[in-house]
Structure formats: structure tokens, C-alpha cells
Amino acid sequence: MNLKELCEAPEEYYRVASSWVDEIAWDNQDLYVRLLDGKEYVYFGFEEDKLDDFLQWQSPGQYMNYEVKPFYSYQRIR
């Protein structure tokens, strides 16, 4: 599998209420994040059971800053 296939975004995204994050998706232990400015990232090794925490967090942007970005490697895909 090449990097492009590895970073292929899933088809189903969930819209979140945020001034920074537009949509998120999870696929095969990876978190996909689309930002309102059109950039898209994949965070590797994000556990599925943490999705509920993300979706229930008061601020998706704060969740990204405190619970995702410091702990997961990522790749920009768009």
C-alpha cells in the first residue's frame, strides 16, 4: 500500500459545530479532519472509542488542540 492509498479519505464525514473544524471521519484506526479553510489531515492510530469523546466535547477545536495534535502523528492530505 502506498502513502496515497494510506491517506485516502473515507466517504462518510460527520459535521461538527466549530469555528475551526468542519467535519471529521474515522476509518481503520485513523481520524480524518476537514477544516473550514479546506485543509484536510489524517491523524494515525486514533482509537475508535475516542470518537464519542470528540463528538461530545464542547469545542471540537479545543479537543483537537488538547487531545489529538499532541499525541498523534499526522499527514496533511489536502
N, C-alpha and C positions, 0 to 999 in steps of 0.2 A: 504494500500500500504506500503510495507516495504522499507527500505533505498536502497537496491539493485535495486528495481524497480524504485524508485525515481531518482536514479543516472544512469539509463540505458541510454547510449549514443544514440543519433539519428543516422540514417544510412547515411544521406547526409551531408558531410562536404565541406567547401569551403577553398581551399588552399590560403594562403596569402604570400606575399613577405616579409619575415622577417628572421633575423639571429637567432631568438629565438622561435617564434610561427610558427608552421607548418600549422595547419588547425583550422577553427572554425565552429561551428554549433549552431543553435538556435532551441529550442524546448520547447514549453509550458512555456514560460517566463524564461527559463534558458539558459545561454550561456555555451557552451562546447568548451574547448580549448585543442588542442593537441600540445604539444611542440616538438621540433626537437629531444629532448633526449628521447622521447617515453612516458613521463608523460602526464597524461590527467586529467583535472579538470573540474568541473561543478560550475558555479557561479550562485547562486539562485536569481531570481527576476529581471533578466536583461531584460529591455524593448525592444521589437522588433524594435521600431523606432530608437534605438541607433545602430542597426546593420549597417546602412548606414554610420554612423559616423566612426565606427570601420573599415569598408572596405575602406573608403576614406582617413583615417588618413595616413600621410606619413610613419609612423613607427608603425606597429601593436604592437611591444613590448612596445613602449612608451605609446600607448593607454592603454594597459593592466596596466602599472605602474601608470598612472595618472588618468584614468577614470574608471577602473574596480576594481583592487585589493583594493584600499582604501574604496570602497563603498559597496561591495557585499560580503556576506558570501559565502564560497566555501567548496568544498569537493574534495579531490583527489580520482579519480576513477580508475586510473592505474598507 
